[in-house]
Amino acid sequence: MPSLNLKIKVITRASKNEISGRRGDSLLVRLKAPPVEGRANKELIDFLAQALYLKKNQIELLQGEKSRNKVVVIKDAPEICLQKLKELEGIEA
């Protein structure tokens, strides 16, 4: 199963957790958590795991620990995850 890097633009303090399409070359993710003490990063990993049918340990934050622009790596992405990403605004996997 392949691994892939995913660029993400995070908007914190949203009314609900959701993937809202694309912004430039990044996936736009809205999170309820504030950007305090790593809470938004933890919620991002939890949310992506649920939304993309993954285990939390398959997602790792590579860049952007203290930034809205992040890069995560998805390790051993199963086919269902790749299909979901393609559905979400045609991301090439």
Secondary structure, 3 states (H helix, E strand, C coil): CCCEEEEEEEECCCCCCEEEEEECCEEEEECCCCCCCCHHHHHHHHHHHHHCCCCHHHEEEEECCCCCEEEEEECCCCHHHHHHHHHCCCCCC
